Amino acid sequence: MKHKIEFKKAGEFFKKAYTKIGKRNLIVALAVLVIGGAVYVNYRIFGDPVGMIGYGQNNMEDTYGSAVQDGQTDGQPASETPSADSYFSATVLSRQKARDEALGVLQTVVDSADAMQETKEQAFADISQIAKDIESEANIETLVEAKGFEDCVAVVNGSTVNIVVKTAGLMPNEVAQINEIVYEQTGAIPANVKIVERS
């Protein structure tokens, strides 16, 4: 009985929505939600360096721990473990792929003749935010590398920033420098910045 009432309420909601905004706009809005969800899931799986390698509680420990120092990861010998250079290249490509897909979806919404004006305005705002994030990431990477790090990848995601740096060991003053750079470029406070070491 309870399920029947819930289905009835859901049916009434969609009927009102259909009447209010029209069939085409409802389909476009639902398509944007579904595609946006797919892009987000793709980003979390393939484009998030912290999601791929994890991070220590003090922002200075790689969760691979001693396995990497011993030359093994997940039972693989050192010869099969990806090099740091290939890791950084792959992370940059994954980040770019996720961004390109997101921008493609948003541009489709902007170009759609059937999309509501509010949906188009939100798509414009999202495109603008992605462009701002890309600029912030490039600035962070350049400034961190200028501090003497061989390689750096930054991923800005809303109010959080993930940084992966190539280093044999971060010193507290280096962590402070990175946090300062991130704050200047994004306004993110240290509590929202995750720093991962990659040797």
Backbone torsions as a table, in degrees:
resi	resn	phi	psi	omega
1	MET	NA	-42.4	-179.9
2	LYS	-61.4	-42.1	-179.8
3	HIS	-64.7	-36.9	179.2
4	LYS	-63.1	-40.5	179.6
5	ILE	-65.4	-42.3	179.6
6	GLU	-63.8	-42.8	178.3
7	PHE	-64.3	-37.0	179.6
8	LYS	-65.1	-43.1	178.5
9	LYS	-63.9	-42.5	178.7
10	ALA	-62.4	-42.1	179.1
11	GLY	-62.5	-41.6	178.4
12	GLU	-64.1	-39.4	179.4
13	PHE	-60.9	-49.2	-178.1
14	PHE	-67.9	-32.0	178.0
15	LYS	-65.7	-43.5	178.0
16	LYS	-64.9	-43.5	179.9
17	ALA	-61.8	-43.1	179.9
18	TYR	-60.4	-44.5	-178.2
19	THR	-67.1	-38.9	-174.7
20	LYS	-72.8	-46.8	-172.3
21	ILE	-109.4	-8.5	177.1
22	GLY	89.3	156.4	-174.8
23	LYS	-62.6	-48.3	-176.1
24	ARG	-62.7	-46.9	-179.0
25	ASN	-64.6	-36.4	178.2
26	LEU	-64.9	-42.9	178.8
27	ILE	-64.3	-43.8	178.7
28	VAL	-62.2	-44.1	-179.5
29	ALA	-62.9	-43.9	179.0
30	LEU	-65.8	-38.7	178.8
31	ALA	-63.6	-40.6	178.1
32	VAL	-62.6	-42.4	179.0
33	LEU	-62.8	-45.5	-178.6
34	VAL	-65.3	-47.1	-179.0
35	ILE	-66.6	-40.7	177.4
36	GLY	-59.9	-41.6	176.8
37	GLY	-62.7	-40.8	179.3
38	ALA	-64.9	-41.5	178.7
39	VAL	-64.2	-41.3	179.8
40	TYR	-63.0	-45.3	179.3
41	VAL	-61.7	-42.9	178.4
42	ASN	-60.6	-41.8	179.3
43	TYR	-63.6	-44.6	-178.3
44	ARG	-64.5	-34.7	-177.4
45	ILE	-82.0	-44.5	-171.4
46	PHE	-108.0	-20.7	-172.1
47	GLY	-111.6	4.1	-176.1
48	ASP	-107.4	105.2	-176.3
49	PRO	-61.7	-34.4	179.4
50	VAL	-69.0	-36.6	176.7
51	GLY	-64.0	-29.6	-178.4
52	MET	-80.7	-37.4	-174.7
53	ILE	-119.8	-10.3	178.8
54	GLY	78.0	175.7	178.1
55	TYR	-152.0	153.7	-179.4
56	GLY	-76.8	163.1	-177.5
57	GLN	-68.1	-27.0	-179.5
58	ASN	-94.9	14.3	179.0
59	ASN	64.9	9.6	-177.9
60	MET	-129.1	8.0	-178.0
61	GLU	-118.4	131.9	173.7
62	ASP	-85.0	131.4	-175.6
63	THR	-70.7	-5.6	172.6
64	TYR	-67.4	-27.4	175.6
65	GLY	54.5	-136.0	-173.7
66	SER	-69.6	-19.6	-179.5
67	ALA	-60.9	-39.5	178.8
68	VAL	-70.1	-40.5	-180.0
69	GLN	-63.1	-32.4	178.7
70	ASP	-81.5	-4.6	178.0
71	GLY	87.5	17.4	179.8
72	GLN	-134.3	145.2	174.9
73	THR	-138.2	122.5	-179.3
74	ASP	52.9	39.2	176.4
75	GLY	82.5	-1.6	-179.6
76	GLN	-85.9	141.4	173.4
77	PRO	-67.1	162.2	-175.6
78	ALA	-57.6	-32.9	-177.1
79	SER	-65.3	-23.8	-179.4
80	GLU	-97.0	-7.6	178.8
81	THR	-76.2	131.1	-178.6
82	PRO	-60.3	142.8	178.7
83	SER	-73.4	161.8	179.5
84	ALA	-62.0	-39.7	-179.5
85	ASP	-61.0	-45.7	179.9
86	SER	-67.7	-32.3	177.7
87	TYR	-62.9	-48.7	-178.6
88	PHE	-63.6	-41.0	178.4
89	SER	-63.7	-44.4	-179.2
90	ALA	-65.0	-38.2	179.7
91	THR	-65.7	-42.3	178.4
92	VAL	-63.2	-42.9	179.0
93	LEU	-64.7	-41.1	178.8
94	SER	-63.9	-41.8	178.7
95	ARG	-62.7	-43.8	-180.0
96	GLN	-64.4	-40.4	179.4
97	LYS	-62.2	-45.2	179.6
98	ALA	-63.1	-41.1	179.6
99	ARG	-66.8	-42.2	179.8
100	ASP	-61.0	-41.4	178.9
101	GLU	-65.0	-43.3	179.5
102	ALA	-63.1	-44.2	179.5
103	LEU	-65.0	-36.7	177.8
104	GLY	-62.0	-43.9	179.0
105	VAL	-64.0	-46.5	-178.5
106	LEU	-64.1	-39.0	179.3
107	GLN	-66.1	-34.7	176.3
108	THR	-61.1	-41.3	178.9
109	VAL	-65.0	-44.9	-179.7
110	VAL	-61.0	-39.8	-177.2
111	ASP	-79.9	-12.6	-176.3
112	SER	-70.9	128.0	177.7
113	ALA	-73.8	-21.3	-176.8
114	ASP	-90.8	-11.1	-176.7
115	ALA	-72.1	144.1	177.7
116	MET	-68.5	154.9	-179.2
117	GLN	-61.2	-39.4	179.8
118	GLU	-63.1	-40.1	179.0
119	THR	-64.7	-41.5	178.5
120	LYS	-64.3	-41.2	179.7
121	GLU	-63.8	-39.3	178.1
122	GLN	-66.4	-38.8	177.9
123	ALA	-63.6	-42.1	176.4
124	PHE	-60.0	-44.1	-180.0
125	ALA	-62.8	-40.7	179.3
126	ASP	-66.2	-40.0	177.5
127	ILE	-62.5	-42.8	179.1
128	SER	-62.7	-40.8	179.8
129	GLN	-66.4	-40.7	178.2
130	ILE	-62.3	-42.2	178.1
131	ALA	-61.8	-40.6	178.9
132	LYS	-65.2	-42.7	179.1
133	ASP	-63.0	-41.3	179.0
134	ILE	-61.1	-43.4	178.5
135	GLU	-63.9	-43.4	179.8
136	SER	-62.4	-43.1	179.8
137	GLU	-61.7	-43.6	179.9
138	ALA	-63.4	-42.5	179.5
139	ASN	-64.5	-44.0	179.2
140	ILE	-60.1	-48.3	-178.2
141	GLU	-59.9	-44.3	-179.9
142	THR	-63.4	-45.6	-176.8
143	LEU	-70.4	-37.4	178.0
144	VAL	-66.5	-43.3	178.3
145	GLU	-64.8	-30.8	177.7
146	ALA	-67.4	-20.3	177.5
147	LYS	-80.7	-1.0	175.7
148	GLY	111.5	0.1	177.3
149	PHE	-80.1	140.1	-176.2
150	GLU	-70.1	-36.8	-178.3
151	ASP	-150.0	152.7	-179.3
152	CYS	-155.5	139.3	171.8
153	VAL	-128.1	130.1	178.1
154	ALA	-115.9	139.6	175.2
155	VAL	-128.9	113.6	178.0
156	VAL	-95.1	125.6	-178.6
157	ASN	-137.3	91.4	-177.1
158	GLY	67.8	-125.8	-178.3
159	SER	-90.5	-0.9	179.8
160	THR	-107.4	149.2	179.6
161	VAL	-133.2	129.0	176.6
162	ASN	-108.9	129.3	-178.7
163	ILE	-122.8	129.9	173.3
164	VAL	-117.7	124.5	-179.6
165	VAL	-122.0	145.3	175.9
166	LYS	-86.7	113.2	-177.3
167	THR	-160.1	154.1	176.8
168	ALA	-86.0	-9.2	-179.7
169	GLY	166.1	122.2	-179.5
170	LEU	-81.8	135.7	173.2
171	MET	-93.3	154.0	180.0
172	PRO	-54.7	-37.4	179.6
173	ASN	-68.1	-30.6	177.5
174	GLU	-71.2	-38.3	175.4
175	VAL	-60.7	-43.3	179.4
176	ALA	-62.6	-40.4	178.8
177	GLN	-63.0	-44.2	-179.9
178	ILE	-63.9	-44.8	178.8
179	ASN	-60.7	-37.6	178.7
180	GLU	-65.5	-44.2	178.2
181	ILE	-60.4	-46.5	-179.3
182	VAL	-62.0	-42.5	179.9
183	TYR	-62.7	-43.3	-179.8
184	GLU	-63.3	-34.4	-175.8
185	GLN	-88.2	-29.9	-173.6
186	THR	-126.6	-19.2	-174.8
187	GLY	83.2	2.8	-179.7
188	ALA	-73.0	132.0	178.9
189	ILE	-80.5	158.0	-177.6
190	PRO	-52.7	-32.9	-180.0
191	ALA	-63.0	-23.3	-179.5
192	ASN	-101.9	10.9	179.7
193	VAL	-113.1	125.4	177.1
194	LYS	-108.0	122.1	-179.7
195	ILE	-111.9	125.7	-177.9
196	VAL	-117.6	133.8	176.2
197	GLU	-89.2	140.4	174.6
198	ARG	-137.6	114.7	-177.1
199	SER	-93.1	NA	NA
